[in-house]
Amino acid sequence: MLKAIETSYKGYRFRSRLEARWALFFDTVRIPWVYEPEGYELPSGRGYLPDFCLPSIGNTLVDVKPLPEDFNGEPHFSEGTKEAQFSEVCWQNGSTQAYALIFGEPGPVEPGGKMSSYVVHAGDYPYYFCVCPWCCRVGLEFDGRGARVCGYQQHHKTEEEAFAALRTTPYRDVRRVDDKCYSFNDPMLLDAFSVVRAHRFGT
Ligand SMILES: [Zn+2]
């Protein structure tokens, strides 16, 4: 495996350029982040230190990994790794700790196309960064369902009002506002991905 290049960003020394690039993505879309907040002891006795905590996304702990070398378009993660052990602890019944594994570089979702990244959350897939259609807050939701980021009730009294307030793009085909409103391809996110991918880090 190639050795990761330590990368400085905002006064932090990230263990890899990939981690720094995700930190830049979080900043670009205004998701607050804490780097390596706290270590945990796994049932096996090994220590584990997640890369990020995202306080505005339900204190989700996040670990960032390169795309698996055998990646064939089918999202998965390897059993037996520390991440797999930690995910079992988080995803078992009764745990309220949200934990997401992000594989690959920040980039747009291209259904049917080559994926630059994927997110496994609570053992479930696919999760995408997406946008609340009403206030533009960015969240991480199953299938990129923007309506789940805040819920229309946070912004409007009735479904009719919420529906009328939808911005045009990317919600042209939306008929209901109670759950879906897919927004992983919101222009704001696409712009952020372009900025983040073009960024050149020093070392
Ligand atoms: Zn909102």
Boltz pocket constraint, residues with backbone or C-beta under 6 A from the ligand:
constraints:
  - pocket:
      binder: B
      contacts: [[A, 132], [A, 133], [A, 134], [A, 135], [A, 136], [A, 137], [A, 149], [A, 150], [A, 151], [A, 154], [A, 155]]
      max_distance: 6.0
